[in-house]
């Protein structure tokens, strides 16, 4: 972007500055640390100049909405449409969470996001003995289509975007969502939203799985293909770096491991004969906004560029929509502290700002009390107001990619991209993502990074205000805690038993036999039979149990 003579002049000027002003100043006042790095460990210079981006052609940065989408997936970004404000919610029964949804919508939330309880995630009904004590605690309990109806009572599914945070049992929740929409006469092509579904990151990081990797990948394929055929605006998967980061990965690893998973999903679908441009436009991503402000902005920009180049060069995509990375972002739960919890408001605001400056399409801001429990209504309101203040008062959305052209941000974007591509090359050398998971490579990398971060926090090298710096004596009950009604489990168990008692048992039994048969044929898409099952009130646990009998369960190989 600069001619060679200009770069030489700038370099000479920098050298003179280092020899004179800088040298004299350092003699009087040394810097606090001998070297500076991002939280991911990338070296950070004292100052950046055009020298640092001289080798970067403008075409690699480009314009918004234009390949390689470094500056954003759409030409006008927030000038045309503010990001979706999607606060996650889920607790108790479907009716309990529905009341929280209505509250958030009344406060100006523009999209819904559902958190499910652990039994639902792991494929157990609420009356299963293994669900005891967990029903409705960490999210909403969904056993049958009746629960889904209660969850979205009064919600216009054609006019509000819905995201569902669910993984090993994701295809069943998608089937319930489809059956619910069809029962209301909704047009499936008008539904918008996402089901998270990314099972590979579970084996890497979050550790919530049911089946072995290969049949789980078959279910991912089935969801992606079904949505490509029937749900034109719906994202069948959110390929998720968030949980990889929360498990301890660096920001560079977050992007690289997420891209490795995305490659595996694209390969799984294309090898079944589906052209990449038929489904890739609806693949979506889910990243975290961590504490290192500029690294996070550069991370989002680098992720878009890496994805665009992968889809074009590796998979032969020709549609711009296939190469255009779109992502949901959540502020970092792992940074929230019990000590001085009001500090979490500030942390969340700055992380949210980095997501906006990095070009997120939707955003969840964490509640100040989430180090204690799921957020209270007050905490959720403050978190939502944080987004609304950024959108309406700071005016940062008035310019697309306002940090584009910063010598530091552009240089850091290049550094992250190069580091991500190096990791992807290493994964390819190990035989691909699934082989690397089976060998425990990703798991070791995340564990090593988590240990190093914990060590640096314990030593004070990574400051955490209120925890290892500016510590104050603890206060009893500093925030109001949301508590789940103790009667939730009894009510939900009674509900699922009543649904089972009132259904056509013979029809459910016949459909379970059909599921058994179709599951044994890898070429069959299991979404249609699952939709029929849930429509006739088969429970989530019954469907999972039938497939567990065929495919077995996954047992992780220990990693040291």
C-alpha positions, -999 to 999 in steps of 0.1 A, spaced: 0 0 0 31 22 2 59 27 -22 94 15 -12 108 50 -9 81 60 16 87 29 37 124 36 38 118 71 49 93 59 76 118 33 87 146 58 90 124 82 110 115 53 134 151 44 139 160 80 147 131 82 172 144 50 188 179 63 190 169 97 204 135 104 221 128 68 230 163 59 243 164 91 265 129 85 279 136 48 287 167 59 306 146 80 329 115 57 331 119 20 321 88 2 308 69 -20 332 77 -53 314 107 -65 294 83 -77 266 47 -73 257 24 -100 242 -13 -105 235 -31 -129 258 -26 -155 231 12 -149 232 16 -130 200 44 -104 203 33 -68 205 55 -40 194 58 -7 212 45 12 182 33 4 147 39 22 115 31 17 78 62 -6 77 42 -33 95 15 -35 68 36 -25 38 35 -61 25 -2 -64 28 -20 -55 -4 -52 -36 0 -71 -64 -17 -63 -86 13 -82 -61 35 -107 -50 9 -141 -33 14 -170 -45 35 -192 -71 19 -165 -79 -6 -142 -109 -7 -122 -118 15 -147 -101 39 -120 -89 63 -140 -57 70 -174 -73 74 -198 -97 57 -221 -69 45 -215 -36 27 -234 -13 52 -231 -34 84 -248 -16 113 -258 14 92 -284 -9 76 -293 -31 105 -281 -32 141 -268 -66 153 -293 -89 168 -294 -85 206 -299 -121 216 -298 -126 254 -298 -163 263 -324 -175 287 -335 -209 301 -346 -223 334 -374 -244 349 -402 -255 326 -411 -242 291 -437 -219 307 -411 -205 332 -387 -196 304 -415 -182 282 -422 -156 309 -385 -146 308 -386 -143 270 -416 -120 272 -398 -98 297 -367 -96 275 -387 -88 244 -405 -60 264 -371 -46 272 -361 -43 236 -344 -76 229 -345 -84 191 -338 -122 191 -343 -152 214 -317 -176 226 -326 -208 246 -304 -226 271 -315 -262 279 -309 -281 311 -284 -309 315 -308 -338 311 -321 -323 278 -286 -318 266 -276 -353 274 -307 -370 260 -325 -380 292 -361 -373 300 -369 -355 332 -383 -386 349 -351 -406 342 -334 -414 375 -302 -398 361 -320 -365 358 -327 -363 396 -317 -328 409 -309 -314 375 -343 -307 359 -346 -271 349 -316 -260 369 -290 -249 343 -316 -243 315 -351 -252 304 -363 -288 305 -377 -300 272 -390 -336 270 -417 -335 244 -433 -312 218 -457 -300 245 -428 -284 263 -417 -267 231 -452 -253 226 -451 -239 261 -416 -224 256 -427 -204 225 -463 -197 235 -472 -163 220 -439 -160 201 -442 -153 164 -416 -177 149 -417 -161 115 -408 -127 128 -383 -133 156 -350 -151 153 -345 -180 176 -312 -196 186 -310 -229 205 -279 -238 225 -280 -276 222 -255 -301 210 -257 -339 213 -295 -339 211 -297 -310 187 -314 -327 159 -343 -336 181 -348 -300 193 -346 -289 156 -373 -315 148 -395 -302 176 -390 -266 164 -400 -277 128 -430 -296 141 -442 -267 162 -439 -243 133 -458 -267 110 -485 -271 135 -490 -233 135 -490 -232 97 -457 -213 95 -437 -212 63 -404 -230 72 -385 -209 47 -394 -178 67 -380 -191 100 -347 -176 110 -322 -185 137 -297 -211 146 -293 -244 164 -258 -246 178 -253 -283 171 -215 -282 169 -207 -317 183 -169 -317 174 -162 -289 199 -178 -311 226 -152 -338 220 -125 -312 221 -136 -290 249 -171 -289 265 -174 -327 271 -212 -330 265 -217 -359 241 -239 -390 237 -228 -410 206 -194 -418 191 -180 -392 167 -189 -409 134 -227 -413 140 -227 -378 155 -212 -364 123 -240 -382 104 -266 -363 125 -248 -330 117 -249 -339 80 -286 -347 82 -294 -313 99 -274 -293 74 -289 -310 44 -325 -309 57 -322 -271 64 -306 -266 29 -337 -283 14 -365 -269 36 -354 -239 57 -339 -212 35 -331 -187 62 -322 -210 91 -287 -218 102 -284 -256 110 -252 -252 129 -233 -226 149 -197 -238 146 -185 -227 180 -152 -214 192 -168 -200 224 -167 -232 244 -132 -240 231 -120 -206 245 -139 -211 278 -122 -244 282 -88 -226 281 -78 -221 245 -61 -189 234 -78 -167 209 -56 -180 181 -65 -216 190 -102 -206 193 -103 -196 156 -80 -224 144 -98 -252 161 -132 -238 151 -120 -237 115 -107 -272 117 -142 -283 128 -158 -263 101 -136 -280 75 -147 -314 89 -184 -305 85 -180 -292 50 -162 -324 41 -189 -346 57 -217 -329 37 -199 -326 4 -188 -363 4 -225 -372 6 -229 -355 -28 -242 -321 -18 -225 -292 -35 -208 -267 -12 -227 -237 -25 -260 -254 -17 -254 -254 21 -224 -233 30 -243 -200 29 -263 -211 60 -233 -222 81 -228 -198 110 -202 -193 137 -201 -185 174 -171 -168 190 -163 -153 224 -153 -118 231 -124 -120 256 -105 -94 275 -76 -85 252 -95 -58 233 -75 -54 201 -66 -90 198 -104 -98 198 -111 -72 171 -83 -86 150 -94 -122 157 -129 -116 142 -114 -99 112 -89 -127 106 -116 -154 110 -136 -139 82 -105 -138 59 -95 -174 67 -130 -187 61 -133 -169 28 -100 -183 15 -107 -218 28 -141 -220 10 -128 -206 -22 -94 -224 -25 -101 -257 -7 -137 -264 -15 -143 -245 -47 -171 -223 -35 -183 -198 -61 -211 -179 -43 -201 -149 -22 -227 -161 4 -207 -193 9 -175 -175 17 -191 -148 39 -185 -157 76 -214 -146 99 -210 -150 136 -228 -147 169 -207 -135 198 -210 -138 236 -189 -120 261 -166 -142 282 -182 -160 311 -148 -172 322 -137 -136 329 -166 -130 354 -157 -130 390 -175 -135 423 -152 -109 439 -164 -74 432 -192 -86 408 -201 -50 397 -167 -50 379 -184 -76 356 -205 -49 341 -174 -30 329 -158 -62 316 -189 -71 297 -193 -37 282 -157 -36 268 -159 -72 255 -192 -63 238 -176 -32 222 -148 -54 208 -175 -77 193 -192 -48 176 -160 -33 163 -151 -67 150 -184 -70 131 -206 -95 150 -241 -103 135 -256 -110 169 -245 -106 205 -252 -119 240 -239 -99 269 -234 -117 302 -251 -108 335 -231 -94 363 -242 -123 386 -233 -152 364 -203 -162 385 -230 -171 411 -260 -184 392 -281 -180 361 -288 -143 357 -316 -124 375 -340 -102 356 -322 -71 368 -288 -85 356 -303 -94 322 -317 -59 319 -284 -43 326 -267 -66 301 -292 -58 275 -290 -21 282 -252 -24 277 -258 -34 241 -284 -8 236 -261 20 249 -234 8 225 -258 8 196 -276 41 203 -252 63 223 -216 56 212 -223 58 175 -196 32 168 -218 16 142 -219 47 121 -187 36 102 -181 1 89 -150 -14 104 -138 18 120 -105 2 132 -97 -9 97 -64 7 85 -50 9 120 -14 -2 116 -17 -23 148 -50 -39 140 -41 -48 104 -7 -62 115 -24 -82 143 -50 -95 119 -22 -107 97 -4 -124 126 -35 -142 138 -43 -154 103 -8 -167 98 -9 -185 132 -43 -200 124 -32 -213 90 -1 -229 106 -23 -248 130 -47 -259 102 -17 -272 83 -6 -292 113 -41 -307 117 -41 -317 80 -8 -334 86 -24 -355 114 -51 -368 91 -77 -341 98 -99 -330 126 -115 -363 136 -82 -381 136 -67 -354 158 -96 -355 182 -93 -393 185 -56 -389 192 -64 -363 219 -43 -336 203 -68 -308 206 -76 -318 241 -39 -316 251 -35 -283 235 -64 -268 253 -54 -283 286 -18 -270 283 -31 -235 274 -56 -235 303 -28 -245 327 -6 -217 315 -33 -192 318 -41 -204 354 -4 -202 363 -1 -166 349 -32 -155 369 -19 -172 401 14 -153 397 -3 -120 390 12 -118 355 -23 -117 342 -41 -92 364 -77 -98 374 -91 -68 393 -106 -79 426 -90 -114 424 -53 -110 423 -51 -72 422 -69 -45 442 -84 -73 464 -110 -64 490 -125 -84 519 -154 -105 506 -189 -93 513 -218 -116 521 -244 -120 493 -232 -90 473 -258 -96 445 -294 -109 444 -293 -145 432 -319 -160 409 -332 -193 423 -351 -220 404 -384 -230 420 -379 -261 440 -411 -275 426 -399 -274 390 -388 -310 389 -421 -324 403 -441 -303 378 -420 -313 348 -420 -350 357 -458 -350 360 -460 -332 326 -439 -357 307 -458 -386 322 -491 -371 313 -480 -366 277 -469 -402 274 -502 -414 288 -522 -394 263 -505 -402 230 -511 -429 204 -487 -456 218 -489 -479 188 -480 -450 164 -450 -440 185 -438 -477 187 -441 -480 149 -421 -448 144 -394 -459 168 -391 -491 147 -387 -470 116 -360 -449 133 -342 -481 142 -343 -492 106 -333 -459 91 -305 -453 116 -288 -485 103 -286 -471 68 -260 -442 67 -275 -428 35 -309 -420 51 -316 -385 66 -330 -390 101 -347 -356 104 -380 -366 87 -386 -396 110 -376 -376 140 -400 -349 131 -428 -375 128 -417 -390 162 -419 -357 181 -451 -347 164 -467 -379 179 -452 -370 213 -423 -394 214 -400 -380 241 -364 -369 236 -351 -397 259 -369 -424 240 -354 -413 207 -319 -410 221 -322 -444 239 -332 -461 207 -301 -448 189 -278 -454 218 -288 -491 215 -276 -490 179 -246 -467 180 -234 -470 216 -219 -442 236 -187 -423 234 -159 -428 259 -131 -403 258 -95 -415 255 -76 -401 285 -51 -374 277 -20 -366 297 
